[in-house]
Amino acid sequence: MKYTTLPNTDIKVSKICLGTMTWGNQNTEAEGHEQMDYALEKGVNFFDAAELYPVPANAQTYGHTEKIIGSWFQKTGNRDKVVLASKIAGGGDYTAHIRKGGLSKNNIIDAIEKSLQRLQTDYIDLYQLHWPNRGVNVFGIRDFPTKTASQEAENHLEIMETLHDFIKQGKIRQFGLSNETPWGTMKYVQTAEQHNLPRPVTIQNSYSLIHRGFEVGLSEVSMRENVGLLAYSPLAQGVLSGKYLDGNLPEGARGTLFPRFIARYRNEGSEKAVTLYLNIAKKHGLTLSELSLAFINQLPFVTSNIIGATKMDQLKENINSINIDLSDEILEEINAVHTLIPNPAP
């Protein structure tokens, strides 16, 4: 395994982060425990969760992923071996079963205290804001949603003061952003500087070979302000494994069970790009998943690459990507495809 630190901290994290959003829905508690056992054995010490998980989110399964992690901590005593990240759900209809009001002070307090209980821990290493209250172009929205742009943005100071209180209590160590924009990220950075508050250390956004939008604006913010990317959906919900090519819908696959989650990654441009990336992988004796993950692992603005799997063979392949170094020739071939078909999946 390769390691780095959360920016501006001494918290050592693996370059591969174990994503958990299928635990409690597609994966049982026992399967979640098996994944954590294997990942830790292979040197993965960074786990990412959220109060919202598992996804698809609903009232019946709300918080189940965190409970599975908590029961593993209790069973194994491995809490001190893991850098644990979780998130507060943002506002909107999708989270009406959790709470209303978005990222208010009382909501943050409620979310953190309940996550700590489910996770059976006294502290969360990295606590993230899952998505902004305001309308932004994420989750498959390509262009800025100007109709919601006039809505009031977050009360950044209130949010950061509330998180600072938890840091002072020792209940969280650092905080991060997720599904944010360059403006939003800089607003948090500037507010921290103006009021002598802890800065966000990471930003968890979607990034993959068919969705490199982070490089437009955010990669510069990330590198110049030292806010590291935690790349999620690096395989575009499995599309970059190649298993959905030619209209295939494998039995039990996430895209087969929940087609709306891969719809943003499936269109004519994406299909062409994925086929070309598959040809590159085959040419160089790699699987498409290995190629896709190894590309992200080597990017200078990436702190960690969040992989997720429902099956152990997928997990093993994904973790093994850390051992693959892409040559300049391969990188040139990848970027040639990107030039031809840039960011086909928003």
N, C-alpha and C positions, 0 to 999 in steps of 0.2 A: 504494500500500500504506500501511497505518497501522501504527505501531510503538508498543511499550511496552518496559518492561524487566522481566526476571525480578525479582520482589519482593526488596527489600533488596540489590540488586546494581546494577551499571552495565552489565549484559549486555543489549544492545538486541535485541529479538526482534520479528518481524512478528506482527500479530494473527491472521494465518492461518498455521498450521503444517502442513507437508506430512507426512501419515501415509504409512507405507511397508509395511504388513503384507501386502500382496498380492504384493510383489516376490519372485520366486523360486518362485511357484506360479501365480497367475493372470497375473502379468506377468513377462516375460523381463527379462534384464539390460539389453538394449537399450531396452526400454520404460521401465524404471526410470530409466535415464540420460536418456531424453527428458523424463520428468516432472521430474527435478531441473533439467535445463537450462531448461525453460520456467518452472518455479516461481521459480528464481533471477532469471531475466530480468524477471519480474513483481514482484520485490521481496520474495519469500518467502525469508527467510534462516534459518528455523527448521525443522529436520527432526527427526522423531521415529521412533525405531526400537526394537528389543528383541532380545535374544539369541534369544528364542522364535520370532521371525518367520521365515518367513511362517506365517500362520494359514490353515487348520488346521495345528497343530503335529505334526510327526513326526520320527523320527530321520533320515530321508532328506533332509529340507529344513532341518534345524536350522541356524540361523546364516546361511542363504543371503541374507536381506535385508541383513544387515550386510556381507556380502561384496560385494554389488552396490553399496552405498554406497562401500565401500572402493575398488573398482575405478574408480568415478567420480572419487573424490578423486585417485587416481593418474593418471588420464587427463587431468583438467582442471586440477589444481593449485588447486582451489577450496576447499580445507579452511578457509582463513582467512576465507572469505566466509560461512561457515555456522555457526550455533549448533546444535550436534548434541546430541540427547538419545537415551539408550538406557536399557535396563532389565535387571535381573536377574530371572529367572523365580522365582516363588514355589514353594512346595513342593506336594506332592500327586501323585496318580496321573497327572495330565495332563502332568507334566514328568518322569516317571520316566526318559525317554530322555535327559534332560539331566544330572541329578544328584539325589541324595536329601539330605534333611536341612534343607531350607528355607534360611533366611537366616542361616546360621552364618558365622563369621568366615572360615573356609577356603573356603566356597562363594562368598562375596562376592569374595574375592581371585581365585579361579579364574574367576569370571564376568567380572570387569573386565579381567583380563589377556587372556583369550581374545577379548573384544569388541574391545579395542584392536588386536589382531592382525588380526581380520577387517576392521575398519574402516580399517585402514592409517593410523592416526593415533596421536599421542602422548598425546592427551587427549580426554576427553568433557566437554562443557560442563555437561550436566545428567544426572546418573545417578539413576535411579528404581527403587524397589522395586515390582515389577510388581503384586503383591498380597500381603496379609498371610499369615503362617503359620496364624493362627487362623481359625476359621470366622466369616465375616461375610456379610451379605446383599448380595452383588453377583452379577453374571453371571446376572441373571434371577431371583434369589431375592428375593422381596418382603419377607418378614418375617425377623427376627433368628433365626438357627438356634440355638435354645436348647440343643439336644442336644450341640452342640460348644462351648458357651460356657464349660464347665468346663475345657476344654483350656488349657494354659499359653500365655499370649500371648508375643509376641516378646521376646527379650532386647534391649530397645531400646538400652541403653547399649553393649553389645557391637557392635551393628550400627552405631551412630553413631560409636563410636571407630574402627572399621575404615574407615568412609567418610572420617573425618577424616584418617586416615593417608594415604589416597589423595589427598585435597585438599592436604595438606602436600607430597606428592611431585609435585604438579602434574598428576596423571593424570586427576583429575576436578576440576571447578571448583565445582559446587554439587550438592546432592542434593534429590530430590523423592520424593513418595509417589504411590501409584496404587491405585485401588480401595479407598480407606481410608474409615473412619468418623469421626465427630466425636471419639469417644473416642480412637481410634488417632492421629489428627492431633494432638490436644492432648497426648497422651502423648509424642510426639516433640518437640513444642515445649517442654514442661516439662522433659524430660530434657536438652535442649540448654541451657536456662537454668540448670538445676541444676549442670551439669558444664562449663559454658563451652565448648560445642561448637557447630559450625555448625547453624543451624536449617534445616528443610526449607523450600524457597522456593516449591514448587508442589505441587499434588495433581492427578493425572490421573484423572478419573472420568468415567463416562458421563453425558452431558447432552444432551437434545434436547427438542423440543416435546412429545413423548409420554412423556418420562422426566425430569421436573424435580425428582426426589427430592433432588438436591443442595441445593435451597433449604430443606429441612427440617433445620436444624441446621448443616450444613456451610457454607452461604453466610455465616452469621454468623461462624463460625470463620475462614473465608477472609478476610473483610473486616477483622475486628478483629485477627487475628494476622498479616495480610499474607502469606497463603499462597495464591497465585493458582491459580485453576482452569485446567487444560488440558483442555478439553472434548473427549472422544472419542465416536465414533459420533454426531455431531451430526445425521446423517441417518438414525439408527436402522438402520444396515446397509442403507441404500437405501430403506427403507420410506417415509421422508419425501421421496422423490422422486415418490411416487405410482405407481411402476411395478408394484407388487404389488397394487394395488386390484382388487377384484372377482375375486380368486383368480388373477390373472395371474402367470405364471412365465416371464419373458422368457428366451429362449435365451442361455446364457452368463452370465446375471446371477448374482451371488454367492448370492442366496437360492435360486436354482434349482440351482446346483451344490452348495451346502452349506446345506440348509434348516434345519438345527438352529441356525445362527447368527442367523437372523431369526425363529425361532419365538417368542422372548421378546417380540418387537415386533408379533406378529400375533395379534390376538384381536378379539373383537367391539367392545370399547371403542376399541381402537387404530384399527380400520377406520373407525369413525364419526368419531373425532377427525381422522384424516388427511383424510377427505373434507371435513370442515368447514374445515380449514386450506387445503386445495386451493381451495375456493371463495373464501376470503379472498385467496389469491394471485392467482387469475384476476381477481377484482374490481379489483385494484390493478395489473394488468399485470405481474405477477411470475410466475416459475416457483415451484413449491412448494419446490424446493431453495433458491432464492434467499431466499425468505421464512424458511425454517427456519434457514438459516445466518446471515442478517442479524440475526435475533432474538438469537442467541447472541453475535454480534460486539459488540453494544452493551451487554451486561450488565456492571455495575461490578466483579463479582468474577471475571471471565474475563480471564486473561492472554493466552491464545491459543486458537484454535479449530482443532482437528486435523481437517483434511479428508483424504479418501482417494478415489482413483478408479482404475478399471482402464482407462478410455478417456480420450483427450485432451480430447474435448469435455466430458466430465464435469469434468475437472480445471479447464478454462477457466471453466466456469460456476461452480464452487465458489470459485475464487480471486476471480472478479468480484464475489462477494457482499460483499466489503469496501467496494465503491463504493455500496452500497445503504443508505440511511438510512430506517428505518421511521418513519412519522409516528405521532403520538399516537393518531390514529384507528385505524391498523392495530394498534398495540400493545393498544389497548382491545378490539378484536375478537379478537385472539389470547387475551387473558386471559379473555374471556368464554367461549371454548371450554374453556380450562383449568379454569375454575370449574365448567363443566358436566360435563367428563370429565377429572378431575385424574389425571395420571400413570397412564394405562392400561397402560403397558409398564414392568415393573420393571427 
